[in-house]
Amino acid sequence: QVQLVESGGGLVQPGGSLRLSCAASGSIFTIYSMGWYRQVPGKQRELVAAITNGGSRIYADSVKGRFTISRDNAKNTVYLQMNSLNPEDTAVYYCNLRDGSNLWFWGQGTQVTVSS
């Protein structure tokens, strides 16, 4: 079994920054990618950013230029640096891991609230 533990969410004012972290542990043999999704009530979970084992990155258009995803392969940890946050970024952020067999694993979610 794979466990994903997220940290770093919270309340921030518009224009502020937050850094999310997600550490993976357990029966991990091969990681294809790690990433972040977010969800607001009544809407589908959407991709925010992901990074493959080889370092390729993908971002949602809405966060390009503001968010940066990075990864420490030795620690099986992925980070999301979020800058210039705005109220539309308010959501529950979920860490995701896809393994080499295309199995998907999810963290418990961390709330990010952008409000003055």
C-alpha positions in Angstrom: 0.0 0.0 0.0 1.1 3.6 -0.7 0.6 6.5 1.7 0.7 10.1 0.7 1.0 12.7 3.4 0.4 16.3 2.5 1.3 19.5 4.4 1.5 23.2 3.8 -2.1 24.3 3.2 -3.8 27.2 5.0 -5.2 30.7 4.7 -3.4 33.3 2.7 -4.2 36.8 1.4 -4.5 37.5 -2.3 -1.1 37.9 -3.8 0.5 35.7 -1.2 2.4 32.4 -1.4 2.1 28.9 0.0 4.2 25.8 -0.5 2.6 22.4 -0.4 4.6 19.2 0.3 3.6 15.6 -0.2 5.7 12.7 1.0 5.1 9.2 -0.4 5.8 6.0 1.5 4.9 2.3 1.5 5.2 -0.3 -1.2 6.5 1.9 -4.0 8.3 0.1 -6.7 8.2 2.4 -9.6 6.8 6.0 -9.8 5.7 7.3 -13.1 4.6 10.7 -11.9 3.6 12.7 -8.9 1.4 15.8 -8.9 -1.3 17.9 -7.5 -5.0 18.2 -8.2 -7.6 20.5 -6.7 -11.3 20.4 -6.1 -14.0 22.8 -5.1 -17.5 21.8 -4.0 -19.7 20.9 -7.0 -16.9 20.7 -9.5 -14.7 17.9 -10.8 -11.2 17.4 -9.5 -8.8 19.1 -11.8 -5.1 18.8 -12.6 -3.0 21.6 -11.2 0.5 20.3 -12.0 2.4 17.1 -12.4 6.0 16.0 -12.8 7.2 12.7 -14.2 10.1 10.6 -12.9 12.1 12.0 -15.8 11.4 15.6 -14.8 8.8 16.5 -17.4 6.3 19.0 -16.0 2.7 19.9 -17.0 0.6 22.7 -15.6 -2.9 23.8 -15.8 -3.2 27.0 -17.9 -4.7 28.8 -15.0 -1.5 28.4 -12.9 1.2 28.7 -15.5 3.8 31.3 -14.4 2.5 31.3 -10.8 3.0 27.8 -9.6 6.1 25.6 -9.7 6.2 21.9 -9.2 9.4 20.1 -8.1 10.4 16.8 -6.8 13.0 15.1 -4.6 13.2 11.6 -6.0 15.4 10.4 -3.2 12.7 11.3 -0.6 9.7 10.5 -2.8 8.5 14.0 -2.1 6.8 16.4 -4.4 6.4 20.2 -3.8 4.1 22.8 -5.2 5.3 26.4 -4.8 2.2 28.7 -5.3 2.8 32.4 -5.8 0.5 35.3 -6.7 -2.4 33.4 -5.2 -5.9 34.6 -5.9 -9.4 33.7 -4.6 -10.0 31.4 -7.6 -7.2 29.1 -6.3 -9.2 28.3 -3.2 -9.8 24.6 -3.1 -8.8 21.3 -1.5 -5.5 20.3 -3.0 -4.8 16.5 -3.4 -1.5 14.9 -3.9 -1.4 12.2 -6.6 1.0 9.4 -7.4 0.9 7.2 -10.5 3.0 4.1 -10.3 4.6 2.2 -13.1 1.5 0.0 -13.4 -0.7 3.1 -13.9 -2.3 2.7 -10.4 -3.3 6.0 -8.9 -3.0 6.9 -5.3 -4.3 10.0 -3.5 -3.5 11.9 -0.3 -6.2 13.0 2.1 -6.3 16.6 0.8 -5.2 19.9 2.2 -7.3 23.0 2.2 -6.0 26.2 0.6 -8.0 29.3 1.2 -7.1 32.6 -0.5 -9.0 35.5 1.1 -8.6 38.9 2.6 
